Amino acid sequence: MTTLIPSKLLGVTTSIISPTSTPSPGSSSDSSPSSEVIKSLSPHDGAPLTGDSTLIPSKYIIDEKSPSSSSASSGQTSSFQTHPSQISPSAPPIHLTRAPPSTLLDAPARAAMSLPNGFTASAQARAVRGSSETRTPEYEIDEDGLGVPSSYSRGGEESTPLLSPTPTYSNNHNLKPSLSRTSSAGSTSSNRGVLRRIFIDRSTTPSQHLTRPTFPPPSLSTYSPLPPKPLTFLAKINLFINQSISIILSTYFLIFVVLWAFTAECCKALPKWVWPDRPRKFPWDDENYWKKEGKKVSKDPSDYARQVGMDIEHQTVETEDGYYLKMHRVIDPKAQPRSDGRGGFPVLILHGLFQSSGSFVTSEDRSLAFWLAKNGGYQVYLGNTRGVFDMGHRNFSRNDPRFWDWTIRELAMYDLPALVEHVCRETGYDKIAFIGHSQGNGLAFISLSLGMCPSLGKKLSVFIALAPAVYAGPLTHGFPFTALNKMEWSTWKRFFGVLDFIPLMRWAYDYAPARLFASLGYIMFAFLFGWTDANWLHRRKTKMFRFTPTPVSSASIFWWCGKGGFADRKCTLDDSLERWFDGRFPPLSIYHGGRDYLVLAEPLIERMEKKEKDLKVIKVTKLDKSEHCDFYWAAEAVEWAYLSFMDDIESTRPKYPDEEESPKDGTETNIDGIEDGSE
């Protein structure tokens, strides 16, 4: 099996060693078997945890005072060692601590190895997330020295195995594998029956969800690691030079795309100049009022809330890996508490790629966030992923490459669970409703998949997916995606750097006039993502692009568009697997547009019907006239989608104490928009 593991990772996953006993005075440290073993397993230069023992999580280190460590030998074993029961009593006692391999890799490389963020070493062993659940599988040592999963003896709730059976060893190691997984906390014949926690080494554990994860990464050879330590002075100079070059190249790329898009837009607009379309009028639209009272264009969502008689509270959420996220809570002064003292049922809304929570507050009184708070009586929370609204990190500055060292995997592993946990804690509810648009639901599908954070589904009463970003649409077959998906990571870094993607967009957002920025932004994104303003109220466009685009890491866009990424692979998850989810997945409601060419919902719906038998799909709604963002930006979004959203939430949420029991049957909406009672 070692032939399948990169040699660099072998040195990382081997371990850090410290002797547990002092050699006899007459022994030679250079020639004794003990010293040979220690020397062969010594960490090589560059292992980030070897220089500072305080960085090693305590659960990965054998306790000197533990009763189990008083036996002949005790220590952690790697996946390339024999089972503890096979260790000879005369073997030299050693302490072996595995250095988590993900601390050496940058975000794309960790994605290639299906590893979480390296900054939180203590969280890397967690295959199941949840405050009251077992974080990692546990094994008991039976009387024969064989590991038995503790769930068999205690009747654990986990129905999905997180570890495979016997690992496969290569012949050149002369190892005798046992019938169970090798325990991270070593054990011998003298400490049988002791409960041991398993450290899952994702690079060496032969299991479907570890060697073939539901979240499939591109090839590891595509990437190169970032330095795990703070940059030296020379490294900072090198970074400055490389970033300067990348800014120049990416600026030329952006100008080229904008000019191309502008030319295409002019060609499409020629007929409209000859035969202009009449602006659509709606009976509910007080155009004169909003042109006067809603003319203010701001970067602060609170300003738009005050225009409709509401307010927004700014909150900060910290992820497990140290990122600060901006959370906006909609405050309706007319909201009344329930009989138990709590507010209305909580709803969390998460934005798509290059967007933010501001996307849901720019449609005046028909904004999704305000409409749900007013008409549904819900506590509406608008989440943001890392880097948005100039949010920082516990230890890293925004100019540090490590701050931008993340892809959608980190958003799924850390950002979404942190946002959900925050809303549950703030509101006092055990479950909340979740609405995600594009990447906002794409990362939720990844987070809820096996091997990631499937237990998060227990905290969601319903999952409403708008334009589900799981399968790529036909737009990814055209320029510039066909050019970008041929770029290796080394080439990508030269063009787009290792910080945020195309910094010129951020500078233009900060300093360019709002109307000019909105016009150019619309032209560019209309060309890239196939948007049009056919269903919008044009007076809102400038407000919409006050929150689009937002900063995104270069590594994240590489995951979407680079070689081996989403645009190249056409699916965010491994479509060849028979199963992505289990029974913990929340009730699902899918909304997709008939004019959305960026993502496809039909393959996802087909898979749900044929393979994902544990899922409960309560509704599938196709809006024939809808484009990618029209679920909340269209002038008629209330009639098209909002009422149906409320139906999904009401049919799945727990009843309030003062409510009578009523059926929780959902509805199913066909493509003509006619709702029928679900069977």
C-alpha positions in Angstrom: 0.0 0.0 0.0 2.9 2.3 0.6 3.6 2.4 -3.1 0.3 4.3 -3.4 1.2 7.0 -0.9 3.5 9.9 -1.9 6.9 9.7 -0.3 6.5 13.1 1.3 3.4 12.1 3.1 5.0 9.0 4.5 7.4 11.1 6.5 4.6 13.3 7.7 2.2 10.5 8.8 5.0 8.4 10.4 5.4 10.3 13.6 7.2 12.1 16.3 9.0 9.9 18.8 10.3 10.3 22.3 11.6 7.4 24.3 9.6 6.2 27.3 12.5 4.6 29.1 16.1 5.6 29.6 18.6 3.3 27.9 21.1 1.5 30.1 24.4 3.3 30.7 26.3 0.7 28.8 24.3 0.7 25.8 25.2 2.5 22.6 22.6 5.0 21.3 23.9 4.6 17.8 23.9 0.9 17.4 21.1 -0.3 19.7 17.8 -1.6 18.1 16.0 1.1 20.1 17.9 3.9 18.6 17.6 2.5 15.1 13.9 2.4 15.4 13.8 5.9 16.8 16.2 7.2 14.1 14.2 5.6 11.3 10.9 7.1 12.5 12.3 10.5 13.4 10.4 13.4 11.8 12.1 15.1 8.9 12.6 18.8 8.6 9.5 20.8 7.8 7.0 18.9 9.9 5.2 21.8 11.6 4.4 20.0 14.8 7.8 18.7 15.5 9.3 21.9 16.8 6.6 22.7 19.3 5.1 20.0 21.4 2.3 22.3 22.6 0.8 22.2 19.2 0.2 18.5 19.3 -3.3 17.6 20.5 -3.2 15.8 23.9 -5.4 13.0 22.6 -2.7 12.0 20.2 0.0 11.6 23.0 0.3 8.7 25.3 -0.3 9.7 28.9 2.7 8.8 31.1 0.5 8.3 34.1 -2.0 6.2 32.3 -2.3 2.6 33.8 -2.1 1.2 30.3 1.3 2.8 29.8 2.9 0.8 32.6 3.1 -2.3 30.5 6.0 -3.5 28.5 5.3 -1.4 25.5 2.9 1.4 24.8 2.5 4.0 22.1 0.7 5.0 19.1 1.1 3.0 16.0 0.9 4.1 12.4 -1.0 2.3 9.7 2.2 0.6 8.6 2.9 -1.2 11.9 1.5 -4.4 13.1 -1.4 -4.6 15.5 -0.5 -4.0 19.2 -1.3 -7.6 20.0 1.5 -8.7 17.6 4.2 -6.6 19.2 6.8 -8.6 21.1 7.0 -7.9 24.8 10.7 -7.4 24.4 10.3 -4.6 21.9 11.8 -1.3 23.1 9.1 1.0 24.6 8.5 4.1 22.5 6.0 6.9 22.3 4.7 7.5 18.8 2.6 10.5 17.9 1.3 10.9 14.4 1.8 14.4 13.0 -1.5 15.3 11.3 -0.5 15.4 7.6 -2.9 18.2 6.6 -0.8 20.7 8.4 1.8 20.5 5.6 -0.6 21.0 2.7 -2.3 24.1 1.2 -6.0 24.1 0.7 -6.0 22.5 -2.8 -3.6 19.8 -1.7 -5.7 19.0 1.4 -8.7 18.7 -0.9 -6.8 16.3 -3.0 -6.2 14.1 0.1 -9.7 14.7 1.5 -8.3 16.5 4.5 -9.8 19.3 6.6 -8.0 22.5 7.4 -4.6 22.0 9.0 -4.8 24.8 11.5 -7.2 22.9 13.7 -5.2 19.7 14.3 -7.6 18.7 17.1 -10.5 18.5 14.7 -8.8 16.4 12.0 -9.8 13.1 13.5 -13.5 14.0 13.5 -15.5 12.0 11.1 -18.8 12.8 12.8 -19.6 16.3 14.0 -22.0 17.1 16.8 -21.7 18.3 20.3 -23.2 15.2 22.0 -22.1 12.5 19.6 -19.0 10.4 19.4 -16.5 12.4 17.4 -14.5 9.5 16.1 -15.1 5.7 16.0 -14.0 3.8 19.2 -12.6 0.3 19.4 -12.4 -2.1 22.4 -9.5 -4.6 22.7 -11.0 -8.0 23.3 -9.3 -10.9 25.0 -7.7 -12.1 21.8 -6.1 -8.7 21.2 -8.4 -7.9 18.3 -10.2 -4.6 17.9 -14.0 -4.6 18.1 -16.0 -1.5 17.3 -17.4 -0.2 20.6 -20.8 0.4 18.9 -21.3 -3.3 18.7 -21.0 -3.7 22.5 -22.9 -0.5 23.4 -25.5 -0.3 20.7 -24.2 2.8 19.1 -26.5 4.9 16.9 -24.1 5.2 13.9 -25.5 3.1 11.0 -22.7 4.0 8.6 -19.3 2.5 9.1 -16.6 5.1 9.1 -13.7 2.8 8.9 -13.1 -0.1 6.6 -12.1 -3.6 7.6 -8.5 -4.8 7.3 -6.0 -2.5 5.6 -3.9 -3.9 2.8 -0.2 -4.0 3.4 2.5 -4.1 0.8 4.9 -7.1 0.7 8.0 -5.2 1.4 7.0 -4.4 5.0 6.8 -7.9 6.3 3.8 -7.0 8.4 1.1 -9.3 9.7 -2.2 -7.5 9.6 -4.8 -8.2 12.2 -8.5 -8.4 11.8 -9.1 -4.9 13.0 -7.9 -1.4 12.3 -4.7 -0.4 14.0 -5.3 1.7 17.0 -3.8 5.2 17.3 -3.4 4.6 21.0 -1.1 1.6 21.1 -2.1 -1.4 23.2 -0.4 -4.7 24.2 -1.5 -7.9 25.8 -1.3 -6.4 29.2 -3.9 -3.7 28.6 -6.6 -5.5 26.8 -10.1 -4.3 27.4 -9.1 -0.7 27.5 -11.2 1.7 25.4 -9.1 3.3 22.7 -9.9 6.2 20.4 -8.9 5.9 16.8 -7.1 8.6 14.9 -8.3 8.4 11.3 -5.4 8.8 9.0 -7.2 9.8 5.8 -4.2 9.3 3.6 -3.8 5.6 4.5 -7.2 4.3 5.6 -8.7 2.1 2.9 -12.3 3.0 3.1 -14.8 4.2 0.5 -15.2 7.6 2.2 -11.5 8.1 2.8 -9.8 6.7 -0.3 -12.8 7.4 -2.5 -14.5 10.3 -0.7 -17.9 11.7 -1.6 -16.1 14.9 -2.0 -13.7 14.1 -4.9 -10.6 16.2 -5.3 -8.4 16.8 -8.3 -5.1 15.0 -8.6 -2.6 15.7 -5.9 0.1 16.2 -8.5 -1.7 19.4 -9.6 -0.8 21.2 -6.4 2.2 22.4 -4.4 2.1 23.1 -0.6 2.2 26.5 1.1 4.7 27.0 3.9 3.2 25.9 7.2 5.1 28.5 9.2 5.0 32.3 9.0 6.8 33.7 6.0 10.4 34.7 6.4 11.6 38.1 5.2 12.9 36.6 1.9 9.6 34.7 1.5 7.7 37.9 1.9 9.7 39.6 -0.8 9.2 36.6 -3.1 5.4 36.7 -2.3 5.3 40.4 -3.1 7.0 39.9 -6.5 4.8 37.0 -7.4 1.7 38.7 -6.3 2.6 41.8 -8.3 3.1 39.7 -11.4 -0.2 37.9 -10.8 -2.0 41.2 -10.3 -0.8 42.5 -13.7 -1.6 39.2 -15.5 -5.0 38.8 -13.8 -5.8 42.5 -14.6 -5.1 41.9 -18.2 -7.3 38.8 -18.1 -10.1 40.7 -16.4 -9.9 43.5 -19.0 -10.0 41.0 -21.8 -13.1 39.2 -20.4 -14.9 42.5 -19.8 -14.2 43.8 -23.3 -15.3 40.4 -24.7 -18.4 40.5 -22.6 -19.1 44.2 -23.6 -18.8 43.3 -27.2 -21.2 40.4 -26.8 -23.6 42.6 -24.8 -23.6 45.3 -27.5 -24.4 42.7 -30.2 -27.4 41.5 -28.2 -28.5 45.0 -27.4 -28.6 46.2 -31.1 -32.2 44.9 -31.7 -33.3 46.6 -28.5 -32.0 49.9 -29.6 -34.1 49.7 -32.8 -37.2 48.1 -31.1 -36.9 49.0 -27.4 -38.8 46.9 -24.9 -41.4 48.7 -22.7 -40.7 48.5 -19.0 -43.0 46.0 -17.3 -45.5 47.4 -14.8 -46.7 45.6 -11.7 -49.8 46.4 -9.6 -47.9 46.0 -6.4 -45.0 48.2 -7.4 -45.0 51.9 -6.1 -42.3 53.0 -8.5 -42.4 56.7 -7.6 -42.1 55.9 -3.9 -39.1 53.7 -4.2 -37.3 56.0 -6.6 -37.6 58.7 -3.9 -37.3 56.7 -0.6 -35.1 53.9 -1.8 -32.7 55.7 -4.0 -29.8 55.4 -1.4 -27.2 52.9 -2.5 -25.1 51.6 0.4 -22.7 48.8 1.2 -24.4 48.3 4.6 -27.4 45.9 4.6 -28.8 47.8 7.6 -29.6 50.8 5.4 -31.9 48.7 3.2 -33.6 47.2 6.3 -34.4 50.7 7.6 -36.1 51.6 4.3 -38.7 48.9 5.0 -39.2 49.7 8.7 -36.9 46.9 9.9 -33.3 46.7 11.2 -30.3 44.4 10.9 -28.1 43.3 13.8 -24.4 42.6 12.9 -23.1 39.5 14.6 -19.7 37.8 14.4 -19.3 34.0 14.3 -15.9 32.3 14.8 -15.3 29.0 13.0 -13.3 26.2 14.5 -10.3 27.0 12.4 -10.3 30.6 13.5 -12.1 32.6 10.8 -14.5 35.3 11.7 -17.8 35.3 9.8 -20.3 38.1 9.5 -23.9 37.2 10.4 -26.8 39.5 9.8 -29.9 39.0 11.9 -33.1 40.7 10.6 -35.1 42.5 13.3 -38.8 43.1 12.8 -40.0 45.5 15.5 -43.5 44.2 15.1 -42.6 40.6 15.7 -44.3 39.0 18.8 -42.7 36.2 20.9 -44.3 32.8 21.1 -45.9 31.4 24.2 -42.7 29.8 25.3 -40.8 33.1 25.1 -38.9 32.3 22.0 -39.2 34.1 18.7 -40.4 32.7 15.5 -38.9 29.7 13.8 -35.3 30.4 12.7 -34.3 30.5 9.0 -30.7 30.7 7.8 -30.0 31.9 4.3 -26.6 31.5 2.7 -25.4 33.2 -0.5 -23.7 31.9 -3.6 -20.2 32.4 -5.1 -19.0 36.0 -5.4 -22.1 37.1 -3.4 -23.0 37.9 0.2 -25.9 38.3 2.5 -26.6 41.7 0.9 -28.0 39.9 -2.1 -31.2 39.1 -0.1 -32.0 42.7 1.0 -31.8 44.7 -2.2 -35.3 44.0 -3.5 -36.9 46.6 -1.3 -39.9 45.3 0.6 -40.0 42.2 -1.5 -36.5 41.2 -0.5 -36.3 37.5 0.6 -35.0 38.3 4.1 -37.6 41.0 4.9 -40.5 39.2 3.3 -39.9 36.0 5.3 -39.5 37.9 8.6 -42.7 40.0 8.0 -45.0 37.5 6.4 -43.8 34.3 8.0 -42.9 35.7 11.4 -39.5 33.9 11.2 -36.2 34.9 12.8 -34.2 35.4 9.7 -30.4 35.1 9.8 -28.2 35.9 6.8 -24.9 34.1 6.8 -21.6 34.9 5.0 -18.7 32.7 4.3 -15.1 33.6 5.2 -13.4 36.6 3.8 -16.7 38.5 3.1 -17.3 42.0 4.5 -13.6 42.3 5.3 -13.8 39.8 8.1 -10.5 38.4 9.5 -8.9 35.5 11.3 -7.9 34.8 14.9 -4.2 34.7 14.0 -3.7 35.6 10.3 -3.9 38.9 8.6 -5.7 39.2 5.2 -2.4 39.7 3.5 -1.1 36.4 4.8 -1.3 33.5 2.2 -2.6 31.3 5.0 -5.7 33.4 5.4 -6.7 32.6 1.8 -5.6 28.9 2.0 -9.1 27.4 1.6 -11.5 25.9 -0.9 -15.2 24.9 -0.7 -14.2 22.0 1.5 -13.3 24.3 4.4 -16.6 26.2 3.9 -18.4 22.9 4.2 -16.4 21.6 7.1 -16.2 24.7 9.2 -18.3 27.7 8.0 -21.7 26.1 7.6 -21.6 24.1 10.9 -20.5 27.3 12.7 -23.3 29.3 11.2 -25.9 26.6 12.0 -24.7 26.2 15.5 -24.7 29.9 16.1 -28.4 30.3 15.0 -29.4 27.3 17.1 -27.7 28.8 20.2 -29.0 32.3 19.6 -32.7 31.2 19.1 -32.9 28.3 21.5 -34.2 26.0 18.7 -32.8 22.5 18.2 -33.5 22.7 14.4 -33.6 25.5 11.9 -34.6 25.9 8.3 -31.8 26.4 5.8 -32.0 28.1 2.4 -28.9 28.0 0.2 -28.4 29.5 -3.3 -25.8 28.0 -5.7 -22.5 27.6 -3.8 -24.5 28.2 -0.6 -26.3 24.9 -1.2 -23.4 23.2 -3.0 -21.3 23.4 0.1 -24.3 22.1 2.2 -24.5 19.0 0.0 -20.8 18.4 0.5 -21.1 19.1 4.3 -24.0 16.6 4.6 -22.3 13.9 2.6 -20.8 10.8 4.2 -17.3 11.3 5.5 -17.9 15.0 6.0 -20.5 16.4 8.5 -23.6 14.2 7.9 -24.8 14.7 11.5 -25.3 18.4 10.7 -28.6 17.3 9.0 -30.1 16.6 12.4 -30.1 20.3 13.1 -32.0 21.2 9.9 -35.7 20.9 9.6 -35.6 21.5 5.9 -33.0 22.1 3.2 -34.2 24.4 0.4 -31.8 24.4 -2.5 -32.0 27.2 -5.0 -30.2 26.4 -8.2 -28.4 23.4 -6.7 -24.7 23.6 -7.5 -23.9 19.9 -7.7 -23.8 19.2 -11.5 -22.3 21.6 -14.0 -24.4 23.2 -16.7 -23.6 23.7 -20.4 -21.9 27.1 -19.7 -18.9 25.3 -18.3 -18.2 24.0 -21.9 -17.5 27.5 -23.2 -14.9 30.2 -22.8 -13.3 31.1 -20.4 -14.0 27.8 -18.5 -12.4 25.7 -21.3 -9.2 27.7 -20.9 -9.1 27.8 -17.1 -9.7 24.1 -16.6 -6.5 23.3 -18.5 -4.4 25.3 -16.0 -2.3 23.5 -13.4 -2.0 25.0 -9.9 1.5 26.1 -10.6 0.4 28.1 -13.7 -2.7 29.3 -11.9 -0.7 30.8 -9.1 1.3 32.9 -11.6 -1.8 34.3 -13.2 -4.1 34.7 -10.1 -1.7 34.5 -7.1 -2.3 32.8 -3.8 -4.4 35.5 -2.1 -7.9 36.7 -3.2 -8.9 36.1 -6.8 -8.3 39.1 -9.1 -7.8 41.9 -6.5 -8.7 44.5 -9.2 -12.4 43.6 -8.6 -12.1 44.4 -4.9 -10.4 47.7 -5.6 -13.0 48.7 -8.2 -15.7 47.8 -5.7 -14.2 50.1 -3.1 -13.3 53.1 -5.3 -15.3 53.0 -8.6 -18.7 54.9 -8.8 -21.5 52.6 -7.8 -23.4 52.9 -11.1 -20.4 52.4 -13.3 -19.3 49.4 -11.2 -22.8 47.9 -11.4 -22.9 48.3 -15.2 -19.5 46.6 -15.7 -20.2 44.0 -13.1 -23.5 43.1 -14.7 -21.9 42.8 -18.2 -19.1 40.6 -16.9 -21.3 38.2 -14.9 -24.0 38.1 -17.5 -21.3 36.9 -19.9 -19.7 34.4 -17.5 -22.7 33.0 -15.8 -25.5 33.5 -18.4 -27.4 36.1 -16.3 -29.8 38.6 -17.8 -31.9 41.3 -16.3 -35.0 40.2 -18.2 -36.9 39.4 -15.0 -35.5 42.2 -12.8 -36.7 45.7 -11.9 -33.9 47.7 -13.5 -33.8 50.4 -10.8 -32.6 47.8 -8.3 -29.5 46.8 -10.4 -27.1 49.2 -8.8 -28.1 48.0 -5.3 -27.7 44.4 -6.3 -24.1 45.0 -7.4 -23.1 46.7 -4.2 -22.8 43.2 -2.8 -21.5 41.4 -6.0 -18.7 40.4 -6.4 -17.2 39.8 -3.0 -13.6 38.5 -2.3 -13.0 34.8 -2.8 -9.7 32.9 -2.4 -7.8 32.1 -5.5 -7.5 28.5 -4.4 -11.3 28.3 -4.2 -11.8 29.6 -7.7 -9.2 27.1 -8.8 -11.3 24.3 -7.3 -14.3 25.6 -9.3 -12.6 26.3 -12.6 -9.0 24.9 -12.6 -7.7 21.6 -13.9 -9.6 18.7 -12.3 -12.1 21.1 -10.7 -15.8 21.4 -10.9 -15.9 22.8 -14.4 -13.7 20.0 -15.6 -15.2 17.2 -13.6 -18.8 18.4 -13.9 -19.9 17.4 -10.4 -19.0 18.5 -6.9 -19.3 15.0 -5.5 -18.1 11.6 -6.8 -20.9 10.5 -9.1 -19.6 7.0 -9.4 -20.4 6.2 -5.8 -23.6 4.4 -5.0 -24.3 6.5 -2.0 -23.7 10.1 -1.0 -26.0 10.6 2.0 -27.7 8.6 4.7 -30.9 9.0 6.8 -29.6 12.0 8.6 -30.1 14.2 5.5 -32.9 16.7 6.2 -36.1 17.0 4.1 -35.1 18.5 0.7 -36.9 20.9 -1.5 -35.2 21.7 -4.9 -35.9 24.8 -7.0 -34.3 25.2 -10.4 -34.7 27.5 -13.4 -35.6 26.7 -16.9 -33.1 29.3 -18.1 -30.2 28.5 -15.8 -27.3 27.3 -17.8 -24.7 27.4 -15.1 -25.8 24.3 -13.1 -28.2 21.4 -13.9 -30.7 20.1 -11.5 -32.0 17.2 -13.6 -29.1 14.8 -13.0 -29.4 15.5 -9.3 -33.1 14.8 -9.3 -32.4 11.6 -11.2 -29.8 10.5 -8.8 -32.1 11.2 -5.8 -34.7 8.9 -7.4 -32.4 6.0 -8.3 -29.7 5.9 -5.6 -30.3 8.1 -2.6 -33.1 6.1 -1.1 -32.7 7.5 2.4 -33.5 11.1 1.2 -37.0 12.6 1.6 -37.5 15.0 -1.3 -40.6 17.0 -0.3 -40.8 19.2 -3.4 -39.2 19.7 -6.8 -40.1 23.0 -8.5 -39.0 24.1 -11.9 -39.5 27.8 -12.8 -39.5 27.9 -16.6 -38.7 31.6 -16.8 -36.2 31.7 -14.0 -32.5 32.3 -14.4 -29.7 31.5 -11.9 -30.5 34.3 -9.4 -34.1 35.0 -10.2 -35.3 33.0 -7.1 -34.8 36.2 -5.1 -33.9 38.9 -7.6 -36.8 38.6 -10.0 -39.5 41.2 -9.8 -42.1 38.4 -9.3 -40.0 36.3 -6.9 -42.7 36.4 -4.3 -45.3 34.8 -6.6 -42.7 32.5 -8.2 -41.0 31.2 -5.1 -41.4 32.9 -1.7 -44.9 31.5 -1.0 -43.6 28.0 -1.8 -40.6 28.6 0.5 -42.9 29.3 3.3 -44.9 26.2 2.6 -41.7 24.1 2.8 -40.8 25.7 6.1 -44.3 25.4 7.6 -44.7 21.7 6.6 -41.4 20.6 8.2 -40.9 22.8 11.2 -41.7 21.6 14.8 -45.0 23.0 16.0 -45.1 25.9 18.4 -46.4 25.1 21.9 -49.5 27.1 21.3 -50.4 25.5 18.0 -52.8 22.6 17.5 -51.6 19.5 15.8 -52.0 19.7 12.0 -50.8 17.5 9.2 -47.2 18.1 8.0 -47.7 17.0 4.4 -45.8 19.0 1.9 -46.8 19.9 -1.6 -45.4 19.2 -5.0 -45.2 21.8 -7.6 -45.1 20.8 -11.3 -43.4 22.8 -14.0 -46.6 24.7 -14.8 -46.6 26.1 -11.2 -49.8 24.3 -10.2 -49.5 22.9 -6.6 -51.0 19.5 -5.8 -51.2 17.9 -2.3 -48.4 15.4 -1.8 -49.4 11.8 -1.7 
